[in-house]
Amino acid sequence: MAKPAPITIPTEPIGSIPRPVELIERVTRGDSEDPSLAPLYEDAVRDTIERFEATGSPVVTDGEQRKYHNFCTYCVYGLPNTAPDGFIIPFSDGHTRRLSRLTRGPFRYRRYADCFLDVAMRYAHVPVKQAVISPSALSLMYSERIPDYSREQFIEDLLNEHETEIRHCLKKGAHKVQVDFTEGRLAVKIDPSGNLLNSFIDLNNLALSRFSQEERRRIGVHTCPGNDLDSTHSADVDYAELLPSLFELKAGNFYIAMAGERDRRHALKIIGKYRKLHQRVFVGVTAPVDPHIETPEEVRDRVLEACEYIPVEQLGTTDDCGFSPFSDDTSTSRDTAFAKIRARVLGTKLAEKLIGGDL
């Protein structure tokens, strides 16, 4: 009797890794775009990828070492037609972060994420994924009417820039392009009626609809309750208010924070009900906001739990969130981040063997 084919559960990171302290200190003292910092950035990317690959991770990122200040405004940082007093993101421990505000048109990216991919692929020996920010997050930059530049024109320019960025990344060989949609859960907190969330879903679908079905198999959407200074912005929002709408997005992959949930089974039941047959769900099995380093066995058990609700052929594993979405966050060390990633990789393999009957 032929032996059944081995089970494979793909596992991927989300994106950010804490930056080296020396790099953070140098950026804090001066201009993040100072050419003299180039060797430090380069070393940080190289070291990040080497340590990623040492964990056995089959897919890596550059750890967002070069993203200017944060995961959200890297593409517009330094634009002359922006101001720093934009949308406020409140976190549960009381601190806040602010986005940029557009002061005049037109809206254009200053840099596309494929420039980060270029550097990462010089060092990587395994596939590299690239995270990009969602149109819905950047739509918050247009916070008040701008003379001679309508919101409608802004949205068209925003969608064009987002599409260009993703196409550049796909063309250069990104394993996946992950659209960061952390504002999805926050939208429900800001507007419990669901209108803001629905507008975000509609806007992101306008962007995703510009890609073919084949291209969307390499595009994913990430959602989480935020992670900054070991604090979240929307963990108190019931996933039931987000997940049914999330799976209406025209993406082939979903990266969903789960390890840090108080009631994982509640969320998994919702995923099991609303996921579509063409969508792969990467469930979070490590929690960057928790200093505890998960064991491979804990990860294994979380994978097996997810298998009760998601068919294994549609399942993947990931981290709940990036480990340092804001570049100055030192609440988690690089050593801790990579230890958690290694646990994710090993725990996923343990689950594969158990599901495949090899243990």
C-alpha positions in Angstrom: 0.0 0.0 0.0 1.4 3.4 -1.0 2.4 5.7 1.8 0.3 8.9 1.8 2.0 12.1 0.8 3.5 14.0 3.7 1.5 16.8 5.1 3.0 20.3 4.6 1.8 23.3 6.6 3.4 26.5 5.2 4.8 28.9 7.8 5.7 32.5 7.2 6.7 35.6 9.3 4.7 38.8 9.3 7.4 41.3 8.8 9.2 43.4 11.4 12.1 42.3 13.6 13.5 44.6 16.4 16.3 46.8 15.0 19.8 46.6 16.4 20.2 49.1 19.3 23.1 50.9 17.6 21.0 51.5 14.5 18.1 52.9 16.6 20.4 55.2 18.5 22.0 56.5 15.4 18.7 57.2 13.7 17.4 58.9 16.8 20.4 61.3 16.8 20.0 62.4 13.2 18.4 61.9 9.8 17.2 58.4 9.1 18.1 59.0 5.4 21.7 60.1 6.2 23.9 58.3 3.6 26.4 57.5 6.4 23.8 55.2 7.9 23.8 52.9 4.8 26.4 50.5 6.2 24.4 50.1 9.4 21.2 49.4 7.5 23.0 46.9 5.3 24.5 45.1 8.2 21.1 45.0 10.0 19.4 43.5 6.9 22.2 40.9 6.4 22.2 39.9 10.1 18.4 39.7 10.2 18.2 37.4 7.2 21.1 35.2 8.4 19.4 34.8 11.8 16.0 34.2 10.1 17.5 31.4 8.0 19.2 29.9 11.1 15.8 29.3 12.6 14.9 27.1 9.7 12.3 29.5 8.5 11.3 28.5 4.9 10.3 32.1 4.1 12.0 35.2 5.4 11.7 39.0 5.4 14.2 41.8 5.8 12.7 42.5 9.2 11.7 46.0 8.0 15.1 47.1 9.1 15.0 49.9 6.5 11.4 51.0 6.7 11.5 54.6 7.7 10.1 54.8 11.3 7.2 52.4 10.9 5.3 49.9 8.9 2.6 52.4 7.9 4.2 55.6 6.7 7.5 54.3 5.2 6.2 55.1 1.7 5.4 58.7 2.4 7.9 59.6 5.1 9.7 62.9 4.1 7.1 64.1 1.6 7.0 67.9 1.5 3.2 67.9 1.3 2.6 66.1 4.7 2.4 67.2 8.3 3.0 65.1 11.4 -0.3 65.9 13.1 -2.4 63.2 11.5 -4.6 60.3 12.7 -3.9 59.3 16.3 -3.6 55.5 17.1 -4.3 55.0 20.8 -2.8 52.0 22.6 -4.2 50.2 25.6 -1.3 51.3 27.9 -2.1 55.0 27.2 0.6 55.9 24.7 -0.2 57.0 21.2 1.3 57.0 17.7 0.4 59.5 14.9 0.2 59.1 11.2 1.1 61.8 8.6 -1.6 64.2 7.3 -1.7 65.2 3.7 -1.7 69.0 3.3 -2.0 69.3 -0.5 -2.2 67.2 -3.6 -1.2 65.3 -5.5 -0.7 62.1 -3.4 2.4 60.1 -4.4 4.6 57.6 -2.7 8.1 58.7 -2.0 9.4 55.1 -2.1 8.0 51.7 -3.0 8.6 48.6 -0.8 10.4 46.8 -3.6 13.5 48.9 -2.8 13.6 46.9 0.5 13.1 43.7 -1.4 16.1 44.5 -3.6 18.4 44.5 -0.6 16.9 41.4 1.1 17.1 39.3 -2.0 20.9 39.9 -2.2 21.4 38.0 1.0 18.5 35.5 1.2 18.8 31.8 0.2 15.1 31.1 0.6 12.0 32.9 -0.6 11.4 36.5 0.6 8.0 38.0 1.3 7.3 41.7 1.4 4.8 43.6 3.5 3.1 46.7 2.2 0.7 49.1 3.8 -3.0 49.0 2.9 -4.8 51.7 1.0 -7.3 51.9 3.9 -4.6 52.9 6.4 -3.2 55.6 4.1 -6.7 56.9 3.4 -6.6 58.2 6.9 -4.1 60.8 5.7 -6.8 62.7 3.9 -8.4 63.9 7.1 -9.9 67.2 6.0 -10.9 68.8 2.7 -7.9 70.0 0.6 -8.6 72.8 -1.9 -8.2 71.9 -5.5 -7.7 68.2 -4.6 -10.8 66.2 -4.0 -11.0 63.1 -1.9 -12.1 61.2 -5.1 -8.9 62.2 -6.9 -6.9 61.3 -3.8 -8.4 57.8 -3.7 -7.6 57.3 -7.3 -4.0 58.4 -6.8 -3.8 56.2 -3.7 -5.0 53.1 -5.5 -2.6 53.7 -8.4 0.3 54.0 -6.1 -0.7 50.9 -4.1 -1.1 48.9 -7.3 2.3 50.0 -8.6 4.0 49.0 -5.3 2.5 45.5 -5.3 3.3 45.0 -9.0 6.9 46.0 -8.5 7.2 43.5 -5.6 5.6 40.7 -7.6 7.7 41.4 -10.6 10.9 41.2 -8.6 10.0 37.8 -7.3 8.5 38.4 -3.8 7.2 35.0 -2.5 4.1 36.8 -1.2 3.1 40.4 -0.9 1.3 41.0 2.4 -1.0 43.9 2.8 -1.0 45.2 6.4 -4.5 45.8 7.6 -4.1 46.3 11.3 -6.6 49.1 11.2 -9.4 46.7 10.4 -10.0 45.8 14.1 -9.4 49.3 15.2 -12.0 50.5 12.8 -14.6 48.6 14.7 -13.5 50.2 17.9 -13.7 53.7 16.5 -17.0 53.1 14.8 -19.0 50.2 16.3 -21.7 50.7 13.6 -19.3 49.0 11.1 -19.6 51.7 8.6 -15.9 52.6 8.8 -14.8 48.9 8.5 -17.1 48.5 5.5 -15.6 51.5 3.8 -12.1 50.1 4.4 -13.1 46.7 3.0 -14.6 48.3 -0.1 -11.5 50.5 -0.7 -9.1 47.6 -0.3 -11.2 45.5 -2.6 -11.0 48.2 -5.3 -7.2 47.7 -5.1 -7.3 43.9 -5.0 -9.7 43.8 -8.0 -6.9 45.3 -10.1 -5.0 42.0 -9.9 -5.7 38.7 -11.6 -6.8 35.6 -9.7 -3.3 34.1 -10.2 -1.7 37.2 -8.8 -4.0 37.3 -5.8 -2.7 33.8 -4.9 0.6 35.6 -4.0 -1.2 38.5 -2.2 -2.3 38.2 1.4 -3.9 40.4 4.1 -2.7 40.7 7.7 -4.9 41.6 10.6 -4.0 42.0 14.3 -4.9 44.1 17.3 -1.6 46.1 16.9 1.7 45.7 18.7 3.8 48.5 20.1 5.7 48.6 23.3 4.0 45.3 24.2 0.6 47.0 24.0 -2.3 46.6 21.5 -4.8 49.1 20.2 -7.9 46.9 19.7 -7.5 43.5 21.4 -10.7 44.2 23.3 -12.7 44.2 20.0 -14.6 40.9 19.4 -13.2 39.2 16.3 -16.9 38.5 15.4 -17.1 42.1 14.4 -14.2 41.9 12.0 -13.7 38.4 10.6 -16.9 37.9 8.5 -16.1 41.1 6.6 -12.4 40.3 6.4 -13.0 37.2 4.3 -14.9 39.3 1.7 -11.5 40.7 0.7 -10.3 39.4 -2.7 -7.0 38.0 -1.4 -5.7 34.5 -1.5 -4.0 34.5 1.9 -4.9 35.8 5.4 -2.5 36.2 8.3 -4.6 36.4 11.4 -3.4 37.1 15.0 -4.6 34.2 17.2 -2.0 33.2 19.8 -2.7 36.3 22.0 -6.5 35.9 21.9 -8.3 35.2 25.1 -10.7 32.8 23.4 -9.0 31.3 20.4 -11.7 28.8 19.7 -14.3 31.5 19.4 -12.3 33.2 16.7 -11.4 29.9 15.0 -15.1 28.9 14.8 -15.8 32.2 13.0 -12.9 31.6 10.6 -14.2 28.1 9.9 -17.6 29.5 9.0 -16.6 32.4 6.8 -13.3 31.4 5.1 -13.7 30.7 1.4 -12.4 27.6 -0.4 -9.7 29.5 -2.3 -8.3 31.3 0.8 -5.4 30.0 2.9 -5.5 31.1 6.6 -2.2 31.6 8.4 -3.0 31.5 12.1 -0.8 33.2 14.6 0.9 30.7 16.9 3.4 33.1 18.7 2.5 36.3 20.4 5.0 39.1 20.0 3.3 41.1 22.8 4.0 38.3 25.3 7.6 38.1 26.6 7.1 34.4 27.2 8.9 32.4 24.5 6.6 29.7 23.3 7.9 26.1 23.2 7.6 24.0 20.0 5.0 21.9 21.8 2.9 24.9 22.6 3.0 25.9 19.0 2.2 22.3 17.9 -0.9 22.3 20.1 -2.1 25.6 18.7 -1.8 24.2 15.2 -3.7 21.1 16.1 -6.4 23.3 17.7 -6.7 25.3 14.5 -7.0 22.1 12.5 -10.3 21.4 14.2 -11.8 24.4 12.4 -9.7 24.9 9.3 -8.9 22.1 6.8 -5.1 21.4 6.8 -4.9 22.1 3.1 -6.0 25.6 3.8 -3.9 26.2 6.9 -0.7 28.0 7.5 1.1 29.4 10.6 2.6 32.7 11.3 3.4 35.2 14.2 0.5 37.3 15.5 2.1 40.5 14.4 5.5 42.0 13.5 7.8 42.1 16.4 8.6 45.8 16.1 6.2 47.6 13.6 7.5 51.0 14.9 11.2 51.2 14.5 12.1 52.6 17.9 10.3 49.9 19.9 12.9 48.0 22.0 10.4 46.2 24.3 11.2 42.9 22.6 14.8 41.9 21.9 16.1 40.5 18.6 17.0 37.3 20.5 13.5 36.8 21.8 12.0 37.5 18.4 14.1 34.8 16.7 13.5 32.4 19.5 9.8 32.7 19.0 10.2 32.3 15.2 12.3 29.1 15.8 9.5 27.8 18.0 7.0 28.5 15.3 9.0 26.7 12.7 9.7 23.6 14.9 6.2 23.5 16.3 4.6 23.6 12.9 6.8 20.6 11.8 5.8 18.7 14.9 2.1 19.3 14.0 2.8 18.2 10.4 4.3 14.9 11.6 1.5 14.3 14.1 -1.3 15.0 11.5 0.5 12.9 8.9 0.8 10.0 11.3 4.6 10.0 11.5 4.7 10.2 15.4 
